[in-house]
Amino acid sequence: MIKIPRSIKAGLDTEHFDIIRVMSLGHFYPIIVMRDKRAEAKEHWCLQYQGTGHYFKTLKDVSHYCSNRKWQSPLIH
């Protein structure tokens, strides 16, 4: 299980999303990559940053979004 501070985890919808990856930017707000558990979801991937969710159809789309912002790709471990 990925350890996330309670203050951040409290704002995440862990009932409907699995947390896949947490990426640090070196300050308080991490980037959290989540996958929707619901089969009927149109966009299965969610990237949470500073309390805002951005939704994507594929993990590759998430990766492009991150690299356009000069963030680490969630595809790199």
trRosetta pair geometry for C-beta under 8 A, 3 or more apart (Angstrom, degrees):
i j d omega theta_ij theta_ji phi_ij phi_ji
2 19 5.3 -115 50 113 134 124
2 21 7.6 176 -97 -123 155 22
2 22 5.5 147 175 -5 135 117
4 8 5.4 -106 168 83 103 114
4 9 4.4 125 100 -64 115 103
4 12 7.6 11 121 2 159 147
4 19 6.9 -109 -32 -152 141 168
4 22 6.1 -176 -90 -86 98 150
4 30 7.8 -126 -131 51 93 142
4 32 7.2 38 -118 -105 139 130
5 8 4.9 79 68 12 89 102
5 9 6.7 -171 89 -7 40 92
6 9 5.6 -60 -133 45 31 108
6 10 6.0 46 163 -37 67 101
7 10 6.2 -43 -151 16 22 116
8 11 6.5 -69 -170 35 38 104
8 12 7.1 33 143 -26 69 110
8 30 7.0 33 -149 36 165 101
8 32 7.4 156 159 -45 122 140
9 12 5.5 -58 -153 26 44 116
9 14 7.2 8 -170 -38 90 133
11 48 7.9 155 109 -172 105 141
11 51 6.1 -61 164 -118 156 79
12 17 6.9 -102 172 70 97 124
12 19 7.1 25 164 -75 157 112
12 32 6.8 -76 -99 122 134 159
12 34 7.1 164 -161 -68 117 151
12 48 6.4 -96 -104 -32 96 173
13 16 5.0 -13 143 42 115 99
13 17 5.3 82 90 11 85 109
14 17 6.2 -78 -112 67 34 76
14 18 7.9 65 -150 -103 71 30
14 19 6.9 -30 -112 -29 98 100
16 36 6.2 -15 151 -145 92 75
16 37 5.7 -150 -171 36 43 99
16 38 5.9 -16 -156 -24 98 108
17 34 3.9 33 169 163 127 130
17 35 6.5 149 -156 70 76 32
17 36 5.7 -43 -99 -96 78 45
17 37 6.5 -153 -91 -12 22 88
17 46 6.0 -54 -122 38 145 134
18 34 6.3 161 78 -159 41 77
18 35 5.1 -14 56 57 96 90
18 37 6.1 104 -25 -66 91 97
19 22 6.9 10 173 -51 118 93
19 32 6.2 -51 -138 -171 101 107
19 33 7.6 104 -164 78 58 52
19 34 5.4 -43 -102 -100 48 89
20 33 4.7 -61 67 106 106 96
20 34 6.1 165 4 -110 89 27
20 35 5.4 74 -47 -15 124 100
20 74 7.3 62 106 -180 118 129
21 32 7.5 170 89 -153 52 43
21 33 4.3 14 53 45 93 117
21 74 5.0 154 64 -149 150 101
22 30 5.1 22 -176 147 92 146
22 31 7.3 152 -160 78 46 51
22 32 5.4 -11 -107 -106 75 74
22 33 7.7 -147 -69 22 32 74
23 30 6.2 154 73 -174 41 91
23 31 4.4 -16 61 60 101 103
23 32 7.9 -166 23 -73 70 31
23 33 7.2 50 -8 -15 105 104
23 66 7.9 46 61 -138 164 139
23 71 6.8 98 120 172 142 111
23 72 5.4 -159 -159 65 136 114
23 74 6.6 -113 -38 -91 134 78
24 30 5.2 -50 -95 -112 53 98
24 31 8.0 -145 -62 21 12 77
25 29 6.8 -7 39 84 122 75
25 30 6.8 170 5 -120 81 43
25 31 6.6 86 -39 -20 104 96
25 71 6.8 -55 -95 -122 105 102
29 49 6.4 80 156 -167 117 68
29 50 4.9 7 -151 -76 154 73
30 49 8.0 -115 110 -115 36 71
31 47 6.3 -14 -173 -170 97 99
31 48 7.4 153 -163 76 47 54
31 49 5.1 -12 -111 -88 74 104
31 66 7.1 98 170 -113 163 113
31 71 6.2 77 -33 -174 160 148
31 74 7.8 -123 120 -71 121 105
32 47 7.2 150 77 -160 50 48
32 48 4.3 -13 60 57 104 104
32 49 7.5 180 23 -67 70 55
33 45 7.1 -22 -167 -165 88 99
33 46 7.6 150 -159 83 43 52
33 47 5.7 -16 -103 -104 65 74
33 59 7.9 59 -175 -133 132 91
33 62 6.2 88 -130 173 113 151
33 74 4.6 85 -60 -126 161 151
34 45 7.4 146 82 -159 50 51
34 46 4.5 -19 66 65 99 100
34 47 7.7 179 23 -81 74 27
34 48 6.6 35 -1 -10 117 107
35 44 5.8 7 -158 157 79 91
35 45 6.0 -27 -105 -101 66 62
35 46 7.5 -175 -82 21 19 80
36 41 4.0 32 122 -21 152 176
36 43 7.3 104 -9 98 142 54
36 44 4.7 -126 40 -145 103 53
36 45 7.3 -100 -3 -50 89 21
36 46 6.7 96 -51 -18 87 107
38 41 4.6 110 80 -35 96 99
41 44 5.3 119 99 -90 123 61
42 57 7.5 -54 147 -101 66 87
43 46 7.6 99 122 -69 102 72
43 55 4.1 88 112 159 145 107
43 56 5.7 141 -168 75 109 14
43 57 5.3 -79 -121 -75 72 52
44 56 7.9 -50 60 90 57 63
44 57 6.9 52 21 -159 81 37
44 58 7.8 39 52 -88 104 32
45 55 6.9 140 84 -159 57 53
45 56 4.3 -31 76 68 111 93
45 57 7.2 1 24 80 101 10
45 58 6.7 -2 0 119 137 10
45 59 5.7 162 -89 -81 150 55
45 61 7.0 156 62 66 139 103
45 62 5.1 -103 148 -48 143 126
46 53 5.2 -23 -165 -160 111 107
46 54 7.1 142 -159 71 57 44
46 55 5.4 -21 -101 -101 74 70
46 56 7.5 178 -79 22 28 76
47 53 7.2 139 71 -156 44 54
47 54 4.7 -20 60 60 97 99
47 55 8.0 -163 21 -73 71 27
47 56 7.0 38 -10 -4 103 117
47 62 5.5 151 -54 -140 120 103
47 65 6.5 -163 16 94 161 142
47 66 7.4 -160 -130 -62 153 96
47 74 7.9 -140 -103 -36 109 143
48 51 7.5 10 -174 -106 94 10
48 52 7.1 160 -150 78 57 38
48 53 5.4 -25 -95 -96 75 70
48 54 7.9 -176 -78 19 29 70
49 52 6.1 -28 69 59 67 86
49 54 7.3 -2 20 1 102 111
54 65 6.6 171 126 -177 145 159
56 59 7.6 119 104 -87 128 21
56 61 3.9 -177 -167 97 124 122
56 62 4.9 -168 47 -59 158 76
56 65 6.8 -127 -72 -16 139 138
57 61 5.8 81 49 0 72 151
58 61 4.7 109 61 -1 78 98
58 62 7.4 -134 105 -1 51 83
59 62 5.3 -46 -155 32 44 116
59 63 6.4 49 146 -23 68 102
59 74 6.8 -115 -168 90 97 117
59 75 6.7 118 144 -77 112 95
60 63 5.4 -50 -150 34 35 117
60 64 6.6 37 151 -19 65 101
60 75 7.7 32 -99 -61 55 137
61 64 5.8 -50 -148 34 33 111
61 65 6.5 38 151 -21 63 104
62 65 5.7 -55 -153 34 32 115
62 66 6.4 29 152 -17 66 106
62 74 5.6 -22 121 32 120 134
63 66 5.8 -56 -149 37 30 110
63 67 6.3 22 157 -13 66 108
63 73 4.6 32 -147 -151 93 101
63 74 6.0 -120 -84 42 75 80
63 75 4.9 4 -98 -12 135 114
64 67 6.0 -57 -141 41 30 105
64 68 6.2 35 157 -24 64 107
65 68 6.0 -56 -151 32 25 113
65 69 6.9 8 154 -4 60 110
66 69 6.1 -73 -156 45 32 101
66 71 4.1 -90 -167 78 85 107
66 72 6.7 -41 161 81 130 34
66 73 5.5 149 88 -105 130 46
66 74 6.3 144 -16 -15 159 84
67 70 7.3 39 -168 -84 39 25
67 71 7.1 -101 -71 58 28 64
67 73 5.7 5 -59 -76 100 95
72 76 6.2 -104 177 61 96 122
73 76 4.8 88 72 -1 95 101
